[in-house]
Amino acid sequence: MAAKKNSTETTVKKINVPENIRDCTFFKRFPFKLDEEQWKFIEAVWNKKNIGVFCNACAGSSKTTLSTAMALLMTNEFRMYESIYYIMSPCMESALGYLSGDLISKTLPYRAPLEDAIIACGYDPEKIIVSDTNMENVKNGTATVNAIPSTFLRGRNFQNAFVIIDEIQNATTHEIKKILSRCHDNCKILCLGHTGQIDLKFPQDSGFSRYLDSARKQDFIEIVELTKDYRGKFSQWADSI
């Protein structure tokens, strides 16, 4: 007679982590086929030796979608990190105080790219983004995505987290330092920006180029470029002016 299974015993789902990220079927969820540049970006993020990846990417290159996909894959699917932090561009942070509502309401307009990327990956933003209206999923651990502006980073300490800083070209050197200096080495940090689309009143105030130059000298950071705009010829024309 077979031994009776202990009532407290739980079944642990085996997670098959591919050695070659190109073998992962996760990316078949996308409505588009990845080009070689996009695969190089994914491989840079997947590379264990890279604590950080800086991506200088043009408009329409799917940088936010690819970054969100890797965050969800490595955190929610493979359990390599405990949580995801999507840090929004700080260039309009002074305007946050003038928007009505609480912090969640104030940041909703800045979350649109993240939510679109989450949907493209087959997830429901309402279920996996941490919020006061999603406490059940927060408690059971399925809500892993924290969307926050850099304004509220004082006192934060990022450990074992997948950190995405989007539109980083709109941050000053001081603002970038404020974010990156809070990350431990057990994090994966993605810095997404475009040196050709700086929205600051004085473009020379951007710290992105300075950090790019310094990152090239570090063996724990990789720099990649995404140069193709897939939105179409109209977007390509607008970006070229």
MIDOSE-1310 file (N, C-alpha, C; in nm, 2 decimals, decimal comma, always signed):
residues 241
maak	+0,09/-0,12/+0,00/+0,00/+0,00/+0,00/+0,09/+0,12/+0,00; +0,05/+0,22/-0,08/+0,13/+0,34/-0,09/+0,11/+0,42/+0,03; +0,22/+0,49/+0,07/+0,21/+0,57/+0,19/+0,12/+0,69/+0,17; +0,05/+0,73/+0,27/-0,04/+0,84/+0,26/+0,03/+0,97/+0,25
knst	-0,01/+1,05/+0,16/+0,06/+1,18/+0,14/+0,03/+1,27/+0,25; +0,13/+1,34/+0,31/+0,11/+1,43/+0,42/+0,03/+1,55/+0,37; -0,07/+1,59/+0,45/-0,16/+1,69/+0,41/-0,10/+1,83/+0,39; +0,02/+1,84/+0,46/+0,09/+1,97/+0,45/+0,19/+1,98/+0,33
ettv	+0,20/+1,86/+0,26/+0,30/+1,86/+0,15/+0,24/+1,93/+0,03; +0,32/+2,01/-0,03/+0,28/+2,09/-0,14/+0,36/+2,05/-0,27; +0,30/+2,06/-0,38/+0,37/+2,03/-0,51/+0,44/+2,15/-0,56; +0,57/+2,14/-0,58/+0,65/+2,24/-0,63/+0,66/+2,23/-0,78
kkin	+0,62/+2,33/-0,85/+0,63/+2,33/-1,00/+0,77/+2,35/-1,04; +0,81/+2,26/-1,13/+0,95/+2,27/-1,18/+0,96/+2,38/-1,28; +1,06/+2,46/-1,27/+1,08/+2,57/-1,36/+1,20/+2,54/-1,45; +1,17/+2,53/-1,58/+1,27/+2,50/-1,68/+1,33/+2,63/-1,73
vpen	+1,45/+2,66/-1,69/+1,52/+2,78/-1,73/+1,61/+2,74/-1,85; +1,59/+2,80/-1,97/+1,67/+2,76/-2,08/+1,81/+2,82/-2,07; +1,91/+2,75/-2,12/+2,05/+2,80/-2,11/+2,06/+2,91/-2,22; +2,00/+2,89/-2,33/+2,00/+2,99/-2,44/+1,87/+3,06/-2,45
irdc	+1,87/+3,19/-2,42/+1,74/+3,26/-2,41/+1,66/+3,26/-2,54; +1,73/+3,24/-2,65/+1,66/+3,23/-2,78/+1,57/+3,11/-2,80; +1,59/+3,01/-2,71/+1,51/+2,89/-2,71/+1,38/+2,91/-2,63; +1,37/+3,02/-2,56/+1,25/+3,05/-2,48/+1,13/+3,08/-2,57
tffk	+1,02/+3,01/-2,54/+0,90/+3,03/-2,62/+0,82/+3,15/-2,58; +0,86/+3,22/-2,47/+0,79/+3,33/-2,41/+0,77/+3,44/-2,52; +0,87/+3,46/-2,60/+0,86/+3,57/-2,70/+0,77/+3,54/-2,82; +0,72/+3,42/-2,83/+0,62/+3,39/-2,93/+0,49/+3,46/-2,90
rfpf	+0,47/+3,52/-2,78/+0,35/+3,59/-2,75/+0,34/+3,72/-2,82; +0,46/+3,77/-2,86/+0,46/+3,90/-2,93/+0,39/+3,90/-3,07; +0,32/+4,00/-3,11/+0,26/+4,01/-3,25/+0,37/+4,04/-3,35; +0,49/+4,04/-3,32/+0,60/+4,07/-3,41/+0,72/+3,98/-3,39
klde	+0,80/+3,97/-3,50/+0,92/+3,88/-3,49/+1,04/+3,97/-3,45; +1,12/+3,92/-3,36/+1,23/+3,99/-3,31/+1,34/+4,00/-3,41; +1,40/+4,12/-3,43/+1,51/+4,13/-3,52/+1,64/+4,10/-3,44; +1,76/+4,11/-3,51/+1,88/+4,07/-3,45/+1,92/+4,17/-3,34
eqwk	+1,90/+4,30/-3,36/+1,93/+4,40/-3,25/+1,85/+4,37/-3,13; +1,72/+4,34/-3,14/+1,64/+4,31/-3,03/+1,68/+4,19/-2,95; +1,72/+4,08/-3,03/+1,78/+3,97/-2,96/+1,91/+4,00/-2,89; +1,99/+4,08/-2,94/+2,11/+4,12/-2,87/+2,08/+4,19/-2,74
fiea	+1,98/+4,27/-2,74/+1,94/+4,34/-2,62/+1,89/+4,24/-2,52; +1,81/+4,14/-2,56/+1,76/+4,04/-2,47/+1,87/+3,96/-2,41; +1,97/+3,92/-2,50/+2,08/+3,85/-2,45/+2,17/+3,92/-2,35; +2,18/+4,05/-2,37/+2,25/+4,14/-2,28/+2,19/+4,13/-2,14
vwnk	+2,06/+4,14/-2,14/+1,98/+4,14/-2,01/+1,99/+4,00/-1,95; +1,99/+3,90/-2,03/+1,99/+3,76/-1,98/+2,13/+3,72/-1,92; +2,24/+3,79/-1,97/+2,37/+3,76/-1,93/+2,39/+3,78/-1,78; +2,43/+3,68/-1,71/+2,45/+3,69/-1,57/+2,55/+3,79/-1,52
knig	+2,65/+3,81/-1,60/+2,76/+3,90/-1,56/+2,72/+4,05/-1,57; +2,61/+4,08/-1,64/+2,56/+4,21/-1,65/+2,47/+4,25/-1,54; +2,52/+4,33/-1,45/+2,43/+4,38/-1,34/+2,34/+4,49/-1,41; +2,39/+4,57/-1,50/+2,32/+4,67/-1,56/+2,33/+4,66/-1,71
vfcn	+2,23/+4,71/-1,78/+2,23/+4,72/-1,93/+2,17/+4,86/-1,96; +2,25/+4,94/-2,04/+2,21/+5,07/-2,09/+2,17/+5,05/-2,23; +2,05/+5,10/-2,26/+2,00/+5,09/-2,40/+1,97/+5,22/-2,46; +2,04/+5,26/-2,56/+2,02/+5,39/-2,63/+1,93/+5,35/-2,75
acag	+1,80/+5,38/-2,75/+1,71/+5,33/-2,84/+1,62/+5,44/-2,90; +1,60/+5,43/-3,03/+1,52/+5,53/-3,10/+1,37/+5,50/-3,07; +1,29/+5,60/-3,10/+1,14/+5,58/-3,08/+1,09/+5,46/-3,17; +0,99/+5,39/-3,11/+0,93/+5,28/-3,19/+1,02/+5,15/-3,20
sskt	+1,12/+5,14/-3,11/+1,21/+5,02/-3,12/+1,16/+4,91/-3,03; +1,05/+4,93/-2,95/+1,00/+4,83/-2,86/+1,08/+4,81/-2,74; +1,16/+4,91/-2,70/+1,25/+4,90/-2,58/+1,17/+4,87/-2,45; +1,06/+4,94/-2,43/+0,98/+4,92/-2,31/+0,92/+4,79/-2,31
tlst	+0,87/+4,74/-2,42/+0,80/+4,61/-2,43/+0,90/+4,50/-2,41; +1,02/+4,51/-2,47/+1,13/+4,41/-2,45/+1,17/+4,40/-2,30; +1,19/+4,52/-2,24/+1,24/+4,53/-2,11/+1,13/+4,47/-2,01; +1,01/+4,51/-2,03/+0,90/+4,45/-1,95/+0,89/+4,30/-1,96
amal	+0,91/+4,26/-2,08/+0,90/+4,11/-2,11/+1,01/+4,04/-2,03; +1,13/+4,09/-2,03/+1,24/+4,03/-1,96/+1,22/+4,03/-1,81; +1,16/+4,14/-1,76/+1,13/+4,16/-1,62/+1,03/+4,05/-1,58; +0,92/+4,04/-1,65/+0,82/+3,94/-1,62/+0,87/+3,80/-1,63
lmtn	+0,95/+3,77/-1,74/+1,00/+3,64/-1,76/+1,10/+3,60/-1,64; +1,19/+3,69/-1,61/+1,29/+3,65/-1,51/+1,24/+3,66/-1,36; +1,13/+3,74/-1,34/+1,07/+3,75/-1,21/+0,95/+3,66/-1,19; +0,85/+3,68/-1,27/+0,72/+3,60/-1,25/+0,73/+3,46/-1,30
efrm	+0,81/+3,44/-1,41/+0,81/+3,30/-1,47/+0,93/+3,22/-1,41; +1,05/+3,28/-1,40/+1,17/+3,20/-1,36/+1,20/+3,22/-1,21; +1,14/+3,32/-1,15/+1,16/+3,34/-1,00/+1,31/+3,38/-0,97; +1,37/+3,45/-1,07/+1,51/+3,49/-1,04/+1,52/+3,62/-0,96
yesi	+1,41/+3,69/-0,96/+1,41/+3,82/-0,88/+1,28/+3,82/-0,80; +1,27/+3,90/-0,70/+1,15/+3,90/-0,61/+1,05/+4,00/-0,66; +1,09/+4,11/-0,72/+1,00/+4,21/-0,76/+1,05/+4,29/-0,87; +0,96/+4,37/-0,93/+0,99/+4,46/-1,05/+0,96/+4,60/-1,01
yyim	+1,05/+4,69/-1,04/+1,03/+4,83/-1,02/+1,04/+4,90/-1,16; +0,93/+4,97/-1,20/+0,93/+5,05/-1,32/+0,94/+5,20/-1,27; +1,05/+5,26/-1,30/+1,07/+5,40/-1,25/+1,05/+5,49/-1,37; +0,95/+5,58/-1,35/+0,91/+5,67/-1,46/+1,00/+5,79/-1,47
spcm	+1,00/+5,84/-1,59/+1,08/+5,96/-1,62/+1,06/+6,07/-1,52; +1,17/+6,13/-1,47/+1,15/+6,24/-1,37/+1,14/+6,38/-1,43; +1,14/+6,39/-1,56/+1,15/+6,53/-1,62/+1,03/+6,61/-1,59; +0,91/+6,55/-1,56/+0,79/+6,62/-1,53/+0,75/+6,61/-1,38
esal	+0,85/+6,57/-1,30/+0,82/+6,53/-1,16/+0,76/+6,65/-1,08; +0,79/+6,77/-1,12/+0,74/+6,89/-1,04/+0,59/+6,90/-1,07; +0,54/+6,85/-1,18/+0,40/+6,86/-1,22/+0,32/+6,76/-1,14; +0,38/+6,65/-1,08/+0,30/+6,55/-1,01/+0,23/+6,61/-0,89
gyls	+0,28/+6,71/-0,83/+0,22/+6,77/-0,71/+0,09/+6,85/-0,75; +0,07/+6,88/-0,88/-0,04/+6,96/-0,92/-0,15/+6,87/-0,97; -0,12/+6,74/-0,99/-0,23/+6,65/-1,04/-0,31/+6,61/-0,92; -0,44/+6,59/-0,95/-0,54/+6,56/-0,84/-0,52/+6,41/-0,80
gdli	-0,57/+6,38/-0,68/-0,57/+6,24/-0,63/-0,45/+6,20/-0,55; -0,44/+6,07/-0,52/-0,33/+6,01/-0,44/-0,22/+5,98/-0,54; -0,11/+5,92/-0,48/+0,01/+5,89/-0,56/-0,03/+5,80/-0,68; -0,11/+5,70/-0,67/-0,15/+5,61/-0,78/-0,22/+5,69/-0,89
sktl	-0,31/+5,78/-0,85/-0,38/+5,86/-0,95/-0,29/+5,95/-1,02; -0,19/+6,01/-0,95/-0,10/+6,11/-1,01/-0,01/+6,04/-1,11; +0,02/+5,91/-1,09/+0,12/+5,85/-1,18/+0,05/+5,77/-1,29; -0,08/+5,76/-1,29/-0,15/+5,69/-1,40/-0,11/+5,73/-1,54
pyra	-0,10/+5,86/-1,57/-0,07/+5,90/-1,70/+0,07/+5,85/-1,75; +0,16/+5,83/-1,65/+0,30/+5,80/-1,68/+0,31/+5,64/-1,69; +0,21/+5,57/-1,66/+0,21/+5,42/-1,66/+0,17/+5,36/-1,79; +0,12/+5,44/-1,88/+0,06/+5,39/-2,01/+0,16/+5,30/-2,08
pled	+0,29/+5,34/-2,10/+0,38/+5,25/-2,18/+0,40/+5,12/-2,11; +0,41/+5,12/-1,98/+0,42/+5,00/-1,90/+0,30/+4,91/-1,91; +0,18/+4,96/-1,90/+0,06/+4,88/-1,91/+0,05/+4,82/-2,05; +0,08/+4,90/-2,16/+0,08/+4,84/-2,29/+0,17/+4,73/-2,31
aiia	+0,29/+4,74/-2,25/+0,39/+4,64/-2,26/+0,35/+4,51/-2,18; +0,28/+4,53/-2,07/+0,24/+4,41/-1,99/+0,13/+4,34/-2,07; +0,04/+4,41/-2,13/-0,06/+4,35/-2,21/+0,00/+4,27/-2,33; +0,10/+4,33/-2,39/+0,17/+4,26/-2,50/+0,23/+4,13/-2,46
cgyd	+0,26/+4,12/-2,33/+0,33/+4,00/-2,28/+0,22/+3,90/-2,23; +0,09/+3,93/-2,24/-0,01/+3,84/-2,21/-0,05/+3,84/-2,06; -0,02/+3,95/-1,99/-0,06/+3,97/-1,85/-0,16/+4,08/-1,84; -0,23/+4,08/-1,73/-0,33/+4,18/-1,70/-0,27/+4,28/-1,60
peki	-0,25/+4,41/-1,65/-0,19/+4,51/-1,56/-0,27/+4,53/-1,43; -0,40/+4,52/-1,43/-0,48/+4,54/-1,31/-0,44/+4,43/-1,20; -0,39/+4,32/-1,25/-0,36/+4,21/-1,15/-0,22/+4,21/-1,10; -0,12/+4,26/-1,19/+0,02/+4,24/-1,15/+0,08/+4,37/-1,11
ivsd	+0,02/+4,49/-1,13/+0,07/+4,61/-1,08/+0,03/+4,64/-0,94; +0,12/+4,66/-0,84/+0,08/+4,68/-0,70/+0,00/+4,81/-0,69; -0,11/+4,80/-0,62/-0,20/+4,92/-0,60/-0,29/+4,89/-0,48; -0,35/+4,99/-0,43/-0,44/+4,98/-0,31/-0,56/+4,90/-0,35
tnme	-0,60/+4,89/-0,48/-0,72/+4,82/-0,52/-0,68/+4,68/-0,56; -0,56/+4,64/-0,54/-0,51/+4,51/-0,58/-0,44/+4,43/-0,47; -0,49/+4,45/-0,35/-0,42/+4,40/-0,23/-0,42/+4,25/-0,22; -0,53/+4,19/-0,27/-0,53/+4,04/-0,27/-0,41/+3,98/-0,34
nvkn	-0,39/+4,03/-0,46/-0,27/+3,98/-0,54/-0,14/+4,02/-0,48; -0,14/+4,14/-0,41/-0,02/+4,18/-0,34/+0,01/+4,08/-0,23; -0,09/+4,04/-0,16/-0,07/+3,95/-0,05/-0,03/+3,81/-0,09; -0,08/+3,76/-0,21/-0,05/+3,63/-0,25/+0,08/+3,62/-0,34
gtat	+0,14/+3,74/-0,36/+0,26/+3,75/-0,43/+0,26/+3,75/-0,58; +0,14/+3,76/-0,64/+0,13/+3,76/-0,79/+0,14/+3,90/-0,84; +0,12/+4,00/-0,76/+0,14/+4,14/-0,80/+0,28/+4,18/-0,77; +0,36/+4,18/-0,87/+0,51/+4,20/-0,86/+0,56/+4,33/-0,91
vnai	+0,48/+4,41/-0,99/+0,52/+4,53/-1,05/+0,49/+4,65/-0,97; +0,60/+4,73/-0,94/+0,58/+4,86/-0,87/+0,61/+4,97/-0,97; +0,51/+5,05/-1,00/+0,53/+5,17/-1,09/+0,54/+5,29/-1,00; +0,66/+5,35/-1,00/+0,68/+5,47/-0,91/+0,76/+5,58/-0,99
pstf	+0,74/+5,70/-0,96/+0,82/+5,81/-1,01/+0,94/+5,83/-0,92; +1,05/+5,88/-0,97/+1,18/+5,89/-0,90/+1,16/+5,99/-0,78; +1,06/+6,07/-0,79/+1,04/+6,17/-0,68/+1,03/+6,11/-0,54; +0,98/+5,98/-0,54/+0,96/+5,92/-0,41/+1,06/+5,81/-0,38
lrgr	+1,18/+5,83/-0,42/+1,28/+5,72/-0,39/+1,36/+5,74/-0,27; +1,35/+5,85/-0,20/+1,43/+5,87/-0,08/+1,40/+5,76/+0,02; +1,50/+5,70/+0,07/+1,48/+5,59/+0,17/+1,46/+5,45/+0,11; +1,44/+5,45/-0,03/+1,43/+5,32/-0,09/+1,56/+5,24/-0,10
nfqn	+1,55/+5,11/-0,10/+1,66/+5,02/-0,11/+1,63/+4,90/-0,19; +1,68/+4,90/-0,32/+1,64/+4,79/-0,41/+1,73/+4,67/-0,39; +1,68/+4,56/-0,35/+1,75/+4,43/-0,34/+1,67/+4,32/-0,41; +1,75/+4,23/-0,48/+1,69/+4,12/-0,56/+1,57/+4,16/-0,64
afvi	+1,59/+4,28/-0,71/+1,48/+4,33/-0,79/+1,52/+4,36/-0,93; +1,42/+4,35/-1,02/+1,44/+4,39/-1,16/+1,40/+4,53/-1,17; +1,49/+4,62/-1,20/+1,47/+4,76/-1,20/+1,47/+4,82/-1,35; +1,37/+4,89/-1,39/+1,36/+4,95/-1,52/+1,35/+5,10/-1,50
idei	+1,45/+5,17/-1,56/+1,43/+5,32/-1,56/+1,41/+5,36/-1,70; +1,28/+5,41/-1,73/+1,24/+5,44/-1,86/+1,26/+5,59/-1,89; +1,29/+5,62/-2,01/+1,31/+5,76/-2,06/+1,42/+5,83/-1,97; +1,52/+5,76/-1,95/+1,63/+5,81/-1,86/+1,70/+5,93/-1,92
qnat	+1,69/+5,95/-2,05/+1,75/+6,07/-2,11/+1,70/+6,20/-2,05; +1,58/+6,19/-1,98/+1,52/+6,31/-1,93/+1,55/+6,33/-1,78; +1,66/+6,26/-1,73/+1,70/+6,28/-1,60/+1,84/+6,34/-1,60; +1,86/+6,43/-1,49/+1,99/+6,49/-1,48/+2,09/+6,39/-1,42
thei	+2,22/+6,42/-1,42/+2,32/+6,33/-1,35/+2,28/+6,30/-1,21; +2,24/+6,41/-1,14/+2,20/+6,39/-1,00/+2,08/+6,30/-0,98; +1,98/+6,31/-1,07/+1,86/+6,23/-1,06/+1,90/+6,08/-1,09; +1,98/+6,06/-1,19/+2,02/+5,92/-1,23/+2,10/+5,86/-1,11
kkil	+2,19/+5,94/-1,05/+2,26/+5,89/-0,94/+2,17/+5,85/-0,82; +2,07/+5,93/-0,80/+1,97/+5,90/-0,69/+1,91/+5,77/-0,71; +1,88/+5,73/-0,83/+1,81/+5,60/-0,86/+1,91/+5,49/-0,85; +2,02/+5,50/-0,93/+2,11/+5,38/-0,95/+2,19/+5,35/-0,82
srch	+2,22/+5,45/-0,73/+2,29/+5,43/-0,61/+2,21/+5,35/-0,51; +2,08/+5,33/-0,53/+2,00/+5,26/-0,44/+1,99/+5,11/-0,48; +2,06/+5,07/-0,58/+2,05/+4,93/-0,63/+2,16/+4,84/-0,58; +2,13/+4,73/-0,52/+2,23/+4,63/-0,48/+2,28/+4,55/-0,60
dnck	+2,39/+4,48/-0,59/+2,44/+4,40/-0,70/+2,36/+4,27/-0,73; +2,26/+4,24/-0,64/+2,18/+4,13/-0,68/+2,05/+4,17/-0,76; +2,06/+4,29/-0,81/+1,95/+4,34/-0,90/+1,99/+4,33/-1,04; +1,89/+4,34/-1,13/+1,92/+4,36/-1,27/+1,86/+4,50/-1,30
ilcl	+1,94/+4,59/-1,36/+1,90/+4,73/-1,38/+1,91/+4,76/-1,53; +1,80/+4,81/-1,58/+1,79/+4,85/-1,72/+1,77/+5,00/-1,73; +1,85/+5,06/-1,80/+1,84/+5,21/-1,82/+1,81/+5,23/-1,97; +1,68/+5,28/-1,99/+1,63/+5,30/-2,13/+1,62/+5,44/-2,16
ghtg	+1,68/+5,48/-2,27/+1,67/+5,62/-2,32/+1,71/+5,64/-2,46; +1,71/+5,76/-2,50/+1,74/+5,80/-2,64/+1,81/+5,94/-2,64; +1,94/+5,94/-2,67/+2,01/+6,07/-2,67/+1,95/+6,17/-2,77; +1,87/+6,12/-2,86/+1,81/+6,21/-2,96/+1,67/+6,27/-2,92
qidl	+1,62/+6,23/-2,81/+1,49/+6,27/-2,77/+1,49/+6,32/-2,62; +1,56/+6,42/-2,59/+1,57/+6,48/-2,46/+1,46/+6,59/-2,44; +1,37/+6,58/-2,34/+1,26/+6,67/-2,32/+1,29/+6,78/-2,22; +1,41/+6,78/-2,16/+1,44/+6,88/-2,07/+1,45/+7,02/-2,13
kfpq	+1,42/+7,12/-2,05/+1,42/+7,26/-2,10/+1,56/+7,29/-2,16; +1,66/+7,24/-2,09/+1,80/+7,26/-2,13/+1,86/+7,12/-2,15; +1,86/+7,07/-2,28/+1,91/+6,93/-2,31/+2,04/+6,89/-2,25; +2,13/+7,00/-2,24/+2,26/+6,97/-2,19/+2,26/+6,92/-2,04
dsgf	+2,14/+6,94/-1,97/+2,13/+6,90/-1,83/+2,11/+6,75/-1,82; +2,09/+6,68/-1,93/+2,07/+6,53/-1,93/+2,20/+6,46/-1,88; +2,18/+6,37/-1,79/+2,30/+6,29/-1,75/+2,32/+6,16/-1,82; +2,23/+6,13/-1,92/+2,23/+6,00/-1,99/+2,37/+5,98/-2,06
sryl	+2,41/+6,08/-2,14/+2,53/+6,06/-2,21/+2,65/+6,04/-2,12; +2,65/+6,12/-2,01/+2,77/+6,10/-1,92/+2,77/+5,96/-1,86; +2,65/+5,91/-1,82/+2,65/+5,78/-1,76/+2,68/+5,67/-1,87; +2,64/+5,69/-1,99/+2,68/+5,60/-2,10/+2,83/+5,59/-2,12
dsar	+2,89/+5,71/-2,12/+3,04/+5,71/-2,14/+3,11/+5,64/-2,02; +3,06/+5,66/-1,90/+3,12/+5,59/-1,79/+3,09/+5,44/-1,79; +2,97/+5,40/-1,83/+2,93/+5,26/-1,83/+3,02/+5,18/-1,93; +3,07/+5,24/-2,03/+3,15/+5,17/-2,13/+3,28/+5,11/-2,07
kqdf	+3,32/+5,17/-1,96/+3,44/+5,13/-1,89/+3,42/+5,02/-1,79; +3,30/+4,98/-1,76/+3,27/+4,89/-1,66/+3,24/+4,75/-1,72; +3,30/+4,64/-1,65/+3,28/+4,51/-1,70/+3,15/+4,44/-1,65; +3,07/+4,51/-1,57/+2,95/+4,46/-1,52/+2,83/+4,53/-1,59
ieiv	+2,85/+4,61/-1,69/+2,75/+4,68/-1,76/+2,77/+4,66/-1,91; +2,66/+4,64/-1,98/+2,67/+4,63/-2,13/+2,58/+4,74/-2,19; +2,63/+4,79/-2,30/+2,55/+4,90/-2,37/+2,51/+4,84/-2,50; +2,38/+4,86/-2,53/+2,33/+4,81/-2,66/+2,25/+4,93/-2,72
eltk	+2,23/+4,91/-2,85/+2,15/+5,01/-2,93/+2,04/+4,95/-3,01; +1,92/+5,01/-3,01/+1,81/+4,97/-3,09/+1,79/+5,09/-3,19; +1,81/+5,06/-3,32/+1,81/+5,17/-3,42/+1,69/+5,17/-3,51; +1,60/+5,07/-3,50/+1,50/+5,06/-3,60/+1,36/+5,10/-3,54
dyrg	+1,29/+5,19/-3,60/+1,16/+5,24/-3,56/+1,06/+5,16/-3,64; +0,98/+5,08/-3,57/+0,88/+4,99/-3,63/+0,74/+5,05/-3,63; +0,73/+5,18/-3,60/+0,60/+5,24/-3,60/+0,56/+5,28/-3,75; +0,66/+5,29/-3,83/+0,63/+5,32/-3,97/+0,70/+5,44/-4,03
kfsq	+0,69/+5,46/-4,15/+0,76/+5,57/-4,22/+0,73/+5,71/-4,17; +0,60/+5,73/-4,12/+0,57/+5,86/-4,07/+0,65/+5,89/-3,94; +0,65/+5,79/-3,85/+0,72/+5,81/-3,72/+0,87/+5,82/-3,75; +0,92/+5,74/-3,85/+1,07/+5,75/-3,88/+1,10/+5,89/-3,94
wads	+1,01/+5,95/-4,02/+1,03/+6,08/-4,07/+1,03/+6,18/-3,96; +0,94/+6,17/-3,87/+0,92/+6,27/-3,76/+1,05/+6,27/-3,67; +1,10/+6,15/-3,65/+1,21/+6,13/-3,56/+1,34/+6,18/-3,62; +1,34/+6,19/-3,75/+1,47/+6,23/-3,82/+1,48/+6,39/-3,83
i	+1,38/+6,46/-3,80/+1,39/+6,61/-3,81/+1,46/+6,67/-3,69
